[in-house]
Amino acid sequence: MNEAPDGPGIPATWSPSRKDMVGCALGNPRLWYTLGQGIVNEIYYPRVDIPQVRDLGFIVADDNGFWVELRKRDDYTVEARGPGAPVVTLIHRQERFTLRVGICPDPRRDVLMLDVQLSGDEGLKPYVLLAPRPGGSGDRNEAWCGEYHGRRVLWAAQGPFSLALAARDERGGEGLDRCSAGYVGVNDGWQDFAHHGRSEWAYEHAGPGNVALTAALPRRAVLALGFGSGRRSAATLAFASLTHAYDHVVERCCTQWDAWHKIWEAQFPEVSSLEQNLFELLRTSAMVVKTHEDKTYPGAVVASLSIPWGETREREGGYHLVWPRDLVETAGALLALGAYEDARANLRYLIANQHADGHWTQNQWLGGRAYWEGLQLDETAFPILLAGALEEHHALGDIDPTAMVRRALRFIALHGPVSEEDRWEEDRGLSPFTLAVAIAGLVVGAGYLDGAEREMVLTLADCWNAQIEDWTVARDTLLDREHGIAGHYVRIAPRDVLNDRTALHAPIVVNNRNPQPDLHADQHISPDFLQLVRYGLRRADDPLICDSLKLVDALLRFETPDGPVWYRYNEDGYGEHADGRPFDGTGRGRPWPLLAGERGHYELAAGRDPLPLLRAMAASASTAGMLPEQIWDGETNAEHQLSPFRPTGSAMPLAWAHAEFIKLVAARAQGSPVDRPQPVWERYAGRRPNAHTAFWSPAAPVGRIRPGRKLRLLLPDPCRITWTLNDWHDSTTLTTEAQLLGLYPLDTGWHAEPGTTFRFIIHAGDDSPDSPEYRIVCSDA
């Protein structure tokens, strides 16, 4: 066998994350594809979290030194078969030729089909370049050029993953010629043309290493890239797909998707009045959300079929992971569309992956293995809200979520209101967003409880709700005076604010910035507090909400020609550097279109039409309707291919952004936020409650209490406490009450009076030493 020399090749990377399209066939096939830079990018198989290909592109060349690689060029267009169908044609135009490449997943097999048509100069020929990554890795792969059943095949494999590329000409004859396998950056197809101006190498095998495959094609060809557990099985699937006419495969794929769209369109007739471009983006968004769902693990939805700044490194994870928060956000969009069975599948997957103590992993591979292991309180509350939303729609079916809800409620009560990380996965503390989700989760979850357990959980929700402003609002700061407001919600309050409000003046660490900004907690601003209005905890015209919005719009609003979008928070470092270099652990945050969607829900609650914000979101989309995580806010940067108001190198498409667009369209049609939990609205109607009980727990050791409130301790284990009000001249000993929700509440009997201090010690039930002395001061301050 003719071996390619000088392996293993250069270090592997992935493709840029700016995708022109993502797609899959409905039904049994377990293949997902992405397009970017005018070529096919990552292809995932047999699960939506395992990329098997870096890219599949083309060179057009003659044998006299002329050659053009059709990647990283701006002179291509994307023609979609129609909104909401994952079938497109890429068109590359050059002075000497036009290359049309149709892309469609086979609705019967794990195969991606491509229809290649080259027109123009008759002396030119197309070549296919394939960079395989079997098993999601660029290392230890092998590639072969060979034959199977008398037909040429390009093969690649590692372990249990194999792929096979076959082709036919327009008469059904052999479609592959001048095949070669090589090492990336050493003797791959691109290097062949770069060295010789034509295809000369004909290596039959390369590997193990970072390998690539090349072959010449006829001017009109159909390609089939099949995937299987072995080389022969992958080739068998590819050969079978080539027996179909390409147009027949397209028709079948589009028919399946049209049938799926018609189900939700029939339940959502209001969409017929949408502006045409918004309706098309709605249909595309529905397809994008559905496409991000796995088929081995129904209901598992990854955040994005992209790897942010993937061209700079070989990451294991990227965004093809499951975040419980993103999963519930996308489930909410499916619910808004009336796709109840899909949303039920999301809840079933979440129930299957809940930890014994009630929480969910920060993010994970589809089978449950953790990727990052941070604890985010909102990610434990969101699944409760999904169960409640399904029940509101009378769509739970045969699911009984009670056991799941009980475990989640226990975790929230025991670990809240402080979260180890906020929703942006940066900082520990008290976040208005996390508090809104956690409180809503408590109220909704209480509906699955009875008696004393229900009363305890609702009382805890009232307690936290009544203290949101005590914990997360800064008043009369320099920022407030500069902007003519009385106070504002901060992005994240340090845990110490539970005991001392001056903690809001403490410096904070922004984990994605280097060097650190000189920033205190009361100077850190975010629109996250809008979730308080969206979930019905505060009203849109609440003075503090309105003041905070003035500050957000002054510091975080970014105007595009098509409307405003917003930054996540000031001094954000998650984005390209100022000179356009990719994010490498630090950088500068850019505007997020999905935050225009979140603002749209506020505008709706305030009685205004969110249509301008739908338009602003739509303007950020690619030609084929992919919504990005972030857009560029600087001048044109040719070196890094960044253009004003267009997508950056962050995730694209972001399933959450598409879900937010869907929900805002639905909310506008309904006249109110579609994901506002009805039990929360019925309990609070946007008003801060007058709580009569304050809670203390080891996770939330509050150090002060308002006059007139009762004190209840919430403890994880049975125990005794001894307390005093007079410096231990006399004391009282109490024992925890009956277990409620797996916790041990204890009503102290103390009704707080101004100027008094409640001191207590916890005596554990075993031989453990007593706790230190805790103090709670009664004060109106």
N, C-alpha and C positions, 0 to 999 in steps of 0.2 A: 504494500500500500504506500502511495506517495504521501509522505508525512510533511506537514507544514513545519518549518524550523523555527527556532528561537522563541518558544513559548516562555512564560504563560500569557503574555500580552500585558498591556498597560492596566493600571487600576480601573475597575469598572465604575461607571456612574449610571444614573437613570436619565430619563428625558426631562426637559423642562415641563413645568406643571401647567402652563397655559394651554389648555386643550380647546381644540375647535369643535370637538364632539366626543361624546361617550355613548356607548350603546351595548345592547345585548338582544338576543331573541327571547321572546316569552316562551314558557313551556320548559322542556327538559334540558336543553343545552346549557352547559356550565361554562360559558365563555363570555367574557366582557372585553370590549376593545376601547381604545382611546385614540384620538387623532390630535396632532399638534405639529406646528412648523411645516404643514403641508404634506405630512406623511403619517403613517400609522405609528403610534407610540406604544405604551405598555399594553400588553394583552394579558388578561388574568384568566387562570384556569387551575384547578377545577373549582376554586373558591374565589370569591371576590377580594380576598386578602392575599392572594399569591400571584404576583406578576411573573409571567413566563417569558416575556419578550421585552427587550428595551425599546427597539423600534424596527420597523420594516419600511425601507425607503427605496429610492430609485436614482439611477444615473442614466442619462441619455448621452450617447456617444457615437462617434464614427470610429473607424480604425486608423485615422490619420492625425490623432492628437487632440481632437476636439472632444471635450466631455464636460457635462454639467451635472452636479449633484443637486437634486431637488429637495433641499432641506435648508432651513434658515434663510429662505428667500421670501420676499414680500410680494412677488408677482404671481400669487396663486389665489384662487377663489374657492369657496366652499358652497356647493349647491346641495341643499337638503331636499330629500324627496318630498317632504312636507313637514309642518310642525308636529312634533310628537312622534316622529318615526326615526329610528336610529340608522337611517340609510342615507348616505351622502355620496357626492362625487367631488373629488378634488381635481381642479383644473389648473395646470401649470402652462403658462404661455411664455414663449421665448421667441426671439426673432426667427429662428430656424424651425421651430416645432411647437406643437401643442400636445401635452400629455394629459389624458383624462383617466382618472383612477376611481372607479366605483367601489364602494366598500359596503358589505352587507353581511351580518352574521347568518349562518345557515340555521333556520328554525327547527331543523331535525337533528343536527349533529354538533359536536364540539369543534366547529370549523368556522373560520373566517374566510369569506370569499372576496376576491378583488377582480374587477373587470378593467383591464389595462388596454388603452387605445392610444397609439402614437400616430400623429398626423404631421404633415409638413415634409421637410427634406427626406427623400427616400433613402439617403445614405446613412440615416441615423437608426439606432437600435436602442431599446430600453434594457436596462439591467436591474435586477432586484438585489438589494442589500438587506440582509437579515442579521440582527444582533440578538441571539437567543439568550435568555437568562433562566434556564430550567430551575424550578424550585425557588425562584426569587433571589438568585445569587449570580454574580458575575464570575465567580471562582469555581474551579474544578468541573467545568462543563466540557463536554466533548461534542464535536461536530463532524459530520461525514457527508460526502457526496457519493451517492451510490445508486443502485437500482433495486427495485422490488417488483416482482412479477413483470419484469421486462420494461419497466418504466422508471425514468430518472426521478430521484428524490433528494432533497436537501433535508438532512436529519440533524437533530441535536437532542442531547439527553443528559440528565444527572439524576441518579437514584431512581425514584419511581415516576419521574416526570420526563415525557418525551414529546417532541413535536416533529412534524413532517410537512414540508412544503412541496407541492406538486403543481403542475401547470399543463394546460392544453392550448393549442392554437385554435383559430376560429373553425377549423374543420375537424377538430377532435384529436389531432395528432399531438405528438410530444411537444411540450412547451418550454422545457429547460435545456439550455445548451451552455457549453463553456463554464462548467460549474467549478467552484473552488471553495475550500475551507481554509481558514487562517486564524491568526491571533490578532485581536484588536490592537491597532496602533503599530503593528509590525508588518504583517503581510495579509491583511484583510483586503476586501475588494476596493475600498477607497484608496488604500496605500498602493494597490496595483495600478490604478489609474494615475495617481499622483506621481509614481515613479516612471511609468511607461507611456502614459497618455492613452492607453488602451488596456484591454483585458489580456494578460499573458499567463498569469499563474494558474495552475490547475492542480492544487493540492487536494487529495482525497480525504484527509483526516487532520484534525487539529484537536489538541486537548491532552490532558486536562488543563483548563485555564479559562481566560476570557476570550471566547471564540466568536467568529462571525462566518457567514456564508454568503456566496455571491453566485449569480447565474445570469446568462443572457436570456432574453425573452424575444419571441416574435413581436411584431409591431401591434398585433392584436392578440391578446391572450387573456385567459381566465386562470387565476391562481386560487388554490385552496390550501390554507394553512390549518392542519389538523393537529389535535392534541390527544394524547392517550397515555396509558400506563407503560407502554413500550413503543419502540420505533415502528414495529409492524402494525400495531393497532392504530397508531396515529396516521400512518400512511393509508391504511384501509379506509379510514374516515375521509381523508382528503380525496382519495380516488372516487369514493362514492359521491361526494359532493360535486365533483367535476362531471358526473353524468347528468346533472341538471343544467338547463339553460340559466344563465345568470339572472335574466329578467324574471324567470319563474321563481327563483329564490327570493328576489326582491318583493315580488307580489305577495308571496306567502307571508313573509316577515311583516310587511306593512299591514296586511289584512288582520293579522293577530293583534297588532298594536291598535289599529283602528277600533277593533271590537272592544278592547280594554278601555280605550278613551270614551267610547259611547256609553259605557256603563255609568261613569261618573258624570258625563255631560247630561245624561237624562235626569240625574238627581240634582243638577246644579244649573237650571235653565237660565239663571241670571247672567251667565257668562256671555250669552248671545248679544248683550248690549255693550260689551267691552270694545274699546278701540281695537282695530284689527291687529296691530303689532303686540298689544298687551294680551289679547286672546292667544295669539301664536306662542308668546312666551309662557303663558299659563299651560298650554298643552305640552310645550317642551319641558317645562318645569315638572309636570306630572311624570313625564317619561324619565327625566333625570332622577327623580326621587325613587321611582320604581326600579330603575336600572342599578341603583346602588345597593339593592337587596341581594343577599346570597340565596342559593338554591339548595345547597347541602344543609344549611341552617336557616330555614325559612324564618323571616322576621328580623334577621340580623342585617343591619344597614350600616355600611361604612360611611365615614365622613366625606371622603372624596376619592375618586379614582385618579388621584394625582399624588405626586411626591413634591412638596414645595421645594423650589430650588434644587430639584433632583439632578440637574446637570452638573452639580458641584460635588456630589458625593454618592456613595452607595449606602443609603439608609436601609435599615431592616424594616422600619415601620411606615414612614410617610404618613399619609392620612387614610390609607386603606386599613383602618382599624375601627372598632366600634366604641364610640363614646355614648354612655347611657343618655346624656343630655341631648346630643345630636339625634340619637335614635328616637327619643320622645318628640323632639321638634319635628322630625320628618313624619312620625306617626300622626301628629296633630294635623299636618297637611293632608295626609291620606284621609283622616276623619272628615276634614272640611270638604273633601271631594266626594264623600260618601263611600269611599273604598274601605268598608268596614272589615272585610275578611283580612285585608292587608294589615290594618291596624291591630286586629286581634293577634295576628302572627307576631307583630312587634312585641305585644305584651307577653305572649307565651315565651318568646325568647328571653325577655327580661326576667320572668319568673324562674326560668331554668338556670339563670346565671347569678341569682342573688346569693350572697354569702350567708353563712349561718347566722352571723350577728346582725344581718339586715341590710348591709351596705352593698354597693356595686363597685367593681374595679373602675378606676379612673378611665382607662381605656384598655382594650384587649383584642387579641386575635379571636377569630370567630368561635373557636372551640373552647374559649374561656381562659386561655393563658394570658396573664396580665402583661402589658407592655410597660406602661407607667403605673405606679402604685400609690399615687396621691389619693387623699380622701377629700371629696368635694360634697358638701352637705346637700347641695341642690341636686346632685346626681342620685341621691337616695330618695329625695322627695318627688322627682319627676315621674318615676314609674307609678307612684300613687296617683298622681294627677292623670296619667294616661288611663288607669283603671277607672277613675271617676268619670273621665270624659266619655269613655266607651259606655259606661252605665247611663250617663245623661242622654246618649244617643240610642239607648236600649239596644246596644250592640255588643254586650259582653258575651253573648252566646252561651256556651257551656263552661266558660271560665269562671271559677270562683277565686277571686284574688285575695280573700280574707287573710290567709296565712302569710302571704307575701306582704300585705299591708301592715299586719301586726308587727312583723319583724322590722320593717322599715321605720315604722313609728317609734319603736323602742330605740332604734339607733339614733334617730333624729333627736328624741327627747334626751337621750343619754349624752350625746356629743354636741348638741347645739347649745346656743345659737352661733357659736364660733365655728368657722369652717377652716380646715387645714389649708385649703386653697379656694380662691374665688373662681368664678366661671372662666376667667382668662388664664387660669392655671399658674398664677404667679405668686400670690401672697396669702398669708394666713391672717384671719381677722373676721370682722363683721362687715358684710357687704349688703347694701340695700337689695340687690338682686337676689342673692342667696337667701336673705331673710324672707323676701316676698314668696319665693318658691317653697321654702321650708314651712312657713306659716300656712300657706295654701294647702300644702301636703298634709299638715296636721288637721286642718278643718275638714278636708275631703276624706282623709283616712278615718276620722272620728265616726263617719257614717257607717263604717264596718264594725263598730264597737257598740257595746251596750253599757248601761249603768255607770258604775264608778269609773271604769276605764274611759268611757266616752267623756265623762265630765272632766277627768284629769287632763286628757289631751286637749279638749277645747279651752280649758282654763289656761293651760300652758301656751296655746296659740294666742289667746288674749293678752297674756303677760308679755310675750315677745312683741306682739303687734303694738302694744301700748308704749314700748320702750325703743322702737325703731329710731325715733328722733333723738332720744337721750343718747343713743349709742353712735349714730351715724350722721348727725347734723352739726356742722360748725357754724357758729353765729358771731357776727360782728368782727370778722377777720379783716385783714387788709384787703383781701380779694373782694369780700363783700362790700367794703366801703368804696373800693375803686369802681365797682359795677353797680352801685346804688341799690343793693339788696340787703335784706336783714340776715340771711343765712343761706346755707346750701347743704345738700347731701354730699358726703365725701364718697370717693370710690371704695375705700376700704378703711375701716377703723381698727386700730390695734386692739388685741385682746384685753390689754390693760384698761381700756375704756370702761370695762365692766365695773371697775373699782374707782376710776379716777378720770373725769372728763378731760383733764389737762393732757391725757395721753394723745388726744387729737393733735397736739402741737409737736409731737415727737417726730423725728426724722423717719422716713421709711426707705426700704430698699426696693428698687425696681430691678427685678432679676434679669431682664434682658437688656440692661443698659450698662455700658462701660465707657468712660467713668460714670459713676453714679451722679444723678442730678441732685442738686441741693433742694430737696423737696420734703415738706412735712405732710403728715396725713391730711391736715385741713386744707392743703393746697393741691391735693390729688383729686382730679375731677373726672367724672365719667357719666354717661347717660344711663347707667345701670338702674338708677332709681325709678325709671319709667315703668319698670315691672310692677311697682307698687300700684300704679294706676291700671295697668293692663289686667292685673289679677283682682282688682276691686278692693284693695286695702286703703287706697287714698283716691280722692277725687281729682279730676283733671284741673280744676280751678283752685286746688289747695294752694295757699300763698307760698308755702315752702317749695312745692313742686314748680310753681311758676317762677319763683326766684332762681331755683336751680337751673331751670331751662335757659334763663337769660345768661347765666354763666356758661353753660354748656355751649350755647350758640356763639358766645363771644370767643371761647377758647378752642372748641373742637369742631365747629361747623366748617365744612369745605364746600365751596361753590363750584359746580361744574356748569357748562353751558346748558345742561338739561335739568338742573335742580341740585339741591344740596345732598351731601352725604356727610358722615361723621367719623371722626377718629374714635378709637376705643377709650382712650384716656390720654391726658397730657403726659409727655415724657415717655410715651410707649416706645419700646425698642424692637418690636417684632415686625421687621420689614427690611427692605434694602437699606444699605448705608446711604449717606447723603450723596455720594458720587455714583450711586447705582449698583455698587457691588452687592452680590447676594447676601442675604441674612446668614450669619455664621455663628449664631448664638447671641449676637448683639446686632443692633442696627437702629432703624427709626421706623416706627409704626406709620402706616399709611391709611387712608380712609377706607371704611368698610361699607359697601352698598347695603348689606343686610341691616345695618343700623338705620338706614333710611326707612326700611320696612318696619322696624320697631318704633321709630318715630311716627310712622303712619298710623299705628294702632293708638298712639296717644292722641294724634290729631282727630281721629274718629271719636275717641272718648270725649274730646273737647268740643264735639259738634261740628268739626270741619271735615271737608272732603279730602281724603288722602291721595286722590288721583295724581297730584304733582309728584308725590313720592314714589308711586308706582312707575311713573314715567322716568324718574331719576334712576331707579333700580334697573329698568329695562335698558336705559342708555349705556349702562356699564357692560352689557352682555356682548358676547362675541357674535359674529355674523349668524352662526347657527343657534344662538340662544344660550350659551353657557355663561352662568353668572360667576364672577370671581369673588374670592375672599377680600382682596384689596385692589384699589386702583392707584395709579401713579399720580402724585401731586406735584411733580417737578417739571422742568423743561424736558424737551426731547433729548433722549440719551441713546444715541445710535449704538454705542459700544455694547450696551446691555439691553438693547432692543426695548426701550421703555418710552412710551408716548404719553403725553398729558391725557388724563382722564381714562386711560385704557388699563387693562389688567397688568398687575405686577407679576413677579415670579412666585407669588404665594399660591395657595390651592385654587384650582379652577378645573371643573366646576365645584362649588361648595354646596353639598346637598342641603345644608341648613339654610343657605341663602335662597335656594329655590323653594324650600318649604316656607320660608318667611314671605316670599312673594305670593305663593298660593294662599296662605292664610290671610294676607292683607286683602287680596282680591275677594276672598270669601267674606271677610269681616265687613268690607265696604258694601257688599251685596246684602248682608244681614243687618248692618247698621250698628253693630257692636262687636267687640273682640270675640272671635270664635273660640278662643281657648281660655276665656275667663270662667273659672269654675263657679257654677251656680251656687253651691253651698257657701262659698266665700263671699259672694255678693249679697246673699241673703243675710249673712251674719254681720257684715261690716258696712256694706253699701258705700264704701269709700271713706269711711270715717274711723278715726282712731278710737279704739274702745277705752272705756274707763275700767281698767283691770283692778280687781280687789285683792288679788293674790300675787305675790312675788315668789319666784322659784330660785332655789340655790341648788347647784349640782357640782360635783368635782370638776366637770368640764367648764362650768360657768359659775365660778365662785364670786358672785356679785358681792360688792363691798358696801352697797348703800341701798336703801329702800325708802320709798315715799311714805309719808305719814298716813296712817289709817289702813295700810295694807297688811294682810296676813302673810306669814312666811311659811312656805312649804319646801321641805328638802326633798330632793329626788336622788335616790341612791341606788347603785347597781347591785348591792348585796344587803342581806338583812344585817342589822347592827343596832347598837344603842347610841344615843347622844346625851351628853350632859351640857346644859346651858345655864347662863347666868346673865342678869342685867345689872348687877351691882358689884362687879369686880371680884366675884367668887365668894362674897360674904355668905351667900346661900345659892343653891343651884337646884336644878330639876333634871331628872334623868327620864328619857323617853325611849321606847322601843319602836322600831319601824312597824308599820301596819302591814296588812295582808298584801301579798304581791299583786300588782296591777301591771299588766302588759310586760311582765318579766322584770319590772322595776319595783323598788321599795320606797314609796312616798311616805313622808312623815310630816304631819301638820304639827307645828311647834306650839300653837296656841298663842303665839305672840302677835298682838296687834300693834304695829309700829307707832311709836309716839315720838314727836320731835325731840332731838337731843339724846335719845337713848341709844345704847350700843348693845347689840345681841352678840354674846360670845358663846362659842360652843366647841366641843371636842367630840370626835367620832370614835367610838369604841368598836373595833371590828369583832366579828363573831368568832374568830379563831384566835390563835395565839399571836396574831400580828400586833405590833405596837399601836398605841393610840395615835390619832392624827395630831398634827399641830393645832394650835388654837386658831379658829377662824373668827373674824369680827365683821359684823354688818351694822352700819351706822344708819339711823333714820334721819333723813335730811330732805328738805325741799329743793336744795341746790341742784 
